[in-house]
Amino acid sequence: MEGSSFAARSVQLSFVAIVAGAWYLASETGSVSRLFLPPPREVIAAIERLVATQAFWSAVTVTLTTITKAFVIALVAGVLTGYVLTRSKLAMRVIEPVLSGLFTIPITLFLPMFILFFGIGAGSKVAYGATYAFFPIALNTIAAFSKAEERYLRAARSMGAGAWDCFRHVLLPGAMPVLITGMRIGFFICFASVLGGETISSVAGVGRNIALAAELMEPARMYAWIMFVILTSVTLNMVVYSVENRIRSR
Amino acid sequence: MNDIAISIRNVTQRFGGEGQADSVLALDDVSLDIRKGEFVCLLGPSGCGKSTLLNIVGGLFKPTTGTCTVEGRAVNGEPHPDKIAFVFQESTLFPWYTVIENFHIALKFQGIARTEWDDRAMAALRAVGMASFARHYPEQLSVGMRQRVNMARGICVGTDILLMDEPFAALDEQTRMVLGEDLSQLLAATKKTIVFVTHSLAEAVFLSDRIAVMTARPGKIKTIIDVNEPHPRSPDFMLESRFSELRNECYALLRDEIRATVAAQRDPQVAGS
């Protein structure tokens, strides 16, 4: 187990090293124009300049606030909708296929509509991220609660468990693993769609700054922002996985 | 009639409305009295309604007609956890709780004070020789160990009546025999009233004071067989000629019912040709 995880880590790290090496060679030798791909040292210098500015931190704050709002809305609406639907066989038969059908539509199509409704500020990105993340959370909540096994409920009821006891000690722990998977997928979809929405059309935030740097022909600055997003999502991914494993192994 | 623990009177159970296409008559006018401290097996072919009858006694199902009284109190589709505990198959241990937490939750549901949880749980675990596995999760135990824990969970709540619904069905025959002996030992010490559902002939004869042999669906009680052998029973009982005679008697009674069950599951054309 230890050995294979070490081998996996080595392969992952060598992949990162190969990409970085290819980047270095391609840009330093001049085989790719500096306008498209500046060398790593320029990007690193741009990151250093960037984090020293007030504008950087205010953009990060805007984006994180937007993601948090969108995710909380998606989480509450998704879990409640999913749970309520599983309480009725009829609702499951009618509404569950509609939800999974809607999830196959690229919600990006509705971004202009959200901007129309909520303006070009953070509001439209909250609506967009929340709508996108709602579906995986609702669908996984449905999957989590509808596979609740009758035998556990019957055992609990025979021991005198009431409705709340059944929910707290049987339904919820049984649903937890799938519920958490839904939250993780929902969170990363939310993260991606808020940044994507900001890049396409907005007035502030990390995505806006990436688009702006590209428009102003400042590639080093653009890559600096992109590097920051990559590092953030890798870190978030590791944090979310460890939280997930901790809850699962309980 | 003060020594009657459970009294089942003219119980009929129909699933789905009468006259509807999917309506099934599971039990047809069943009456049975079970004395205090008695071990009664409900033996019958698959689908004969023996588990349904157990669920009615335990208050998990409400009978369509008829009544069931437990220690003088009517059970009418309401569980009585203070009087009755259930033991299902081993897979009803909650997999998200450790062994000891499974006991705690059972005692909590039963409304027993928190201060007693640990003592009761550990006493029950010691009785089945599983005390050192208290902190394990069910999936870390073998099937036989899980069922030992599951039986102990049913016993730890201290009810006078224990209803067991094919508790050993998922076990291999050898584990089943060992657990049957353990159960016989445990019960001899506690003097509980047990209703035990099984379709194993040997299990029924080995464990029971009386065996209620049921008919194919709709389930009725066909005959009641007495097994006059004191508890705890030793494995030697299985080697006695009386054991085989009783077993054969049960089999003779069941044979027609098993045939009827199988015939009902076949295509009508095939059965007719």
Interface residues (C-beta under 8 A of the other chain):
Chain A: R151 Y152 R154 A155 A156 R157 S158 M159 G160 A161 D165 H169 V170 P173 G174 M176 R250
Chain B: G58 G59 L60 P79 P81 D82 I84 A85 F86 F88 Q89 S91 T92 F94 W96 Y97 I105 A106 K108 F109 Q110 G111 V157
